[in-house]
Amino acid sequence: MSDVDGLNSGYARALLEEYLENPAAVPSEWRALFESGGSEVVKTHPGLQRLLDQLADGNGHVEAPARPTEADSGVAEAGGPPDSDLLGAVAAAMALVKAHRMHGHLAARLDPLGSEPVGDPALEPERLQPHLTPELQARVPAAVLRTYVPGETLAQVLPRLQQTYCGTIAYELEHISDHEQRVWLRQVIESGRYRAALSPD
């Protein structure tokens, strides 16, 4: 199982995507494979590969990450329980990012006559559990959200995501079956790489 051949690479990629969203939902043998770093599937996902590189102990084994400080992780004190509010906020923030990518087109302002778009409740931070208040948004680091818009926290990233997916252009790409294509499209859409500012003329 250390190598993934062409016959099941699509299945492995689907499992990898599920692992990145919710590791507990993936069978234990696949979790071990993804966390080992010895798979071509892992190597094709730069974010996961970078994480594995950071955690590798030099012998190819993955070490437990160093215990973060209270200031940067929400741990109350050394050996204390994690900040459940912050952990919940990170989970809600990831759901919010996913909702913008999947349903942002429903809130995009596409009608030149100005009718209100139908929107989607999943795009509203106050409907999530826990409620993503401005204070919680400022505590969620953008680095864990795998977005490509600039910003250090969810509070800085969210307005840019809203402008990107709910502005005057709509994107529908989450139905694409190829994971690498979806990631590439997210990168170019959210980074604004091909978006040019036009003059009024």
Residue, then its C-alpha position, 0 to 999 in steps of 0.5 A: m500500500s506504500d505505492v498508489d498505482g494508476l488504477n486507484s490513484g483517483y480513489a486515493r486522491a478522493l481519500l486524501e481530500e477527505y483526509l485534509e477536511n476530516p482525518a478521522a473520516v478516513p480509514s486508519e491504514w490510509r491515514a497512516l499512508f498520508e502521514s508517512g509522506g512516502s506516497e506519490v499522492v502525498k507528494t502531489h499535494p504541496g500543502l500536506q507535503r510542506l506539513l510533513d516536511q516540517l514534522a519530519d525528524g530527519n529519518g522520514h518519521v513524523e514527530a508530534p508537533a511541538r506544543p504551541t504557546e498560549a499566545d499562538s494556539g489557544v492552549a491555556e497553559a502547558g499541559g492544559p486543555p486546548d481552547s475549545d472555542l478556538l478549535g470550534a471557530v477553526a472548524a466553522a471557518m473551514a466550513l465557511v471557506k468551503a461554502h464560499r467556494m461551493h455556494g458563493h455564486l448564489a450570492a454573486r451580483l450578476d443582474p445588471l438591473g440590480s436584483e438581489p441574489v438569492g444567497d445561501p445561509a451557509l455563507e453567513p458567519e453568524r449562522l455557524q456554530p460557534h458563531l464566528t463573531p469578529e473577535l473569533q474571526a480575528r483569532v483564527p489564523a488564515a494559514v490553517l484555512r488553505t486559502y489563497v487571498p492575502g491576510e493573516t486571520l479569518a477577519q482579514v481573509l473573509p472580506r476578500l473571499q466574499q469579494t472574490y466569490c460573491g462579487t460581480i463574477a461567479y465561479e462554479l468549480e467544486h463539481i470538477s472531479d480532478h482534485e489538482q484542477r480544483v486546487w489550481l482553479r482556487q489558486v488563480i481565482e483567489s489570488g486574482r492572478y488573471r483579474a485585470a482592473l478595467s478603466p471606465d472606458 
